[in-house]
């Protein structure tokens, strides 16, 4: 297995950037399209544990569009072969100035499309 094939990293980075743009603009349709529609898809959020695509989609549909803007740092995308990747990033929101956000996503390529199959979002105290 080859780790970090440049063309695969570029594909995942493009999907990740599409996700980020959809997130900050509250484009629920695009966000839903980037998660695998499967009962085994999981998203652990800052205040919720979502099991299955239906719970994730319901959360997105009911979420307030306010305060979604954020800045990213230390984004790392690692690919394993041609069909699996992990995207990790830190995020910063003005409303949470004393906190730093962490996000990890597992991406799998199904029928030529990258989909998130697992995601974790959390906040910790900013140190230093």
N, C-alpha and C positions, 0 to 999 in steps of 0.2 A: 504494500500500500504506500502510495506517495502522499506525503503531507504537504499541503500548501502549493498545489499546482496553480500557477499564476492565473490561468483562465478561469479556474473554479473559484478562487478567491475573489476575482472580479465579479463573477456572477452573484456570489453570496453578498458581497459588498453592495451591489446594485439592489438586491432584494432588501437588505438591511436599511439602506438609505430610503427606499420606497416606504418601508414600514415607518421609519422615523418621520418622514414628511406626512404620512397619513395620521400618525399619532398626534403630532402637534397641531394639525389642522382639523382633527376630529373627523377624519374621513372613515366612517365606520365600515362602509362597504369595502374599501381597500383593506382595512385592518382585518376584517373577516376573511377576505380572500387569501390573506397571507398565512392564516392558521389552517392546519389540516382539519378538515371536517370529519372528525372521528371521535368516538366516545373516549378514546384513550389519550387524547390531547389534553395537556394540563397546563394551567397558568396559575402560579402562586404570585399574588400581587401584594401590594403594600398593606392591604387590609382585608384581603379575600383569598380563598382557596377555591379555584374553579376547576372542576373535573368535567371534561368533555367539551366539545365544540359548542354545544347548545348553551351551556353555562357561560362560556367565554363571550359568545355573541350577545347574550342577554345582558351581561355586564357592560359591554361596549355600548349597546343601545341605550342603556339607562344612565350612562356616565355623563356628568356635566362637562360641557366643552370649555369651561373656564379654567384658567391656570395650567394649561397643558404645555406651554412653551418651556423649553429647557435647552441647556447647553451640554454637549457631550465632551468627554475627555477619555483618554486612554482606551479607545476602542481597539479591540483585538478580534480579528476573524481568523479562525484556524479551520482548515478543511482537511478531511481525512478521506483520501480517494476522491471520487467524483460525485458522491451522493450524500455526504454527511459533513456537517460543519457546526461549529460553535461560534456564536457572536457574543462578546462580552463588552460592556461599556460602563463607564461611570457617567452619572448625569447630575446636573445642578439646576435647581429652580430657585428663583428669587423668593418665592413664598416659603421656602425651606432653607433659609440661609445658614442655619446651624447644622444642617444635615447634608449628607452626600448619598445620592442614589446609586444603586447597583442593579444592573440588568444582565441576565444571561438568557440566551435563546439557543435551543437545539434546532437546527434546520436539516431537513431531509429532502432530497430531490425525488419527486414522484412524477412519472410521465413527463419529464422535462421541465417541471415547475418546482421551485423551492418553496417549502412550507415549514412553518414553525410547528413542531410537535411537542415541545415543552418550553416553558418560559418561567423565569423567576425574577421578581422585582422586589427590592427591599431598600430601606433607608437606614443609615447608621449615623451616629454623631460624627460631625466633622472634627478632626483633631488637627492641632498645629496651626 
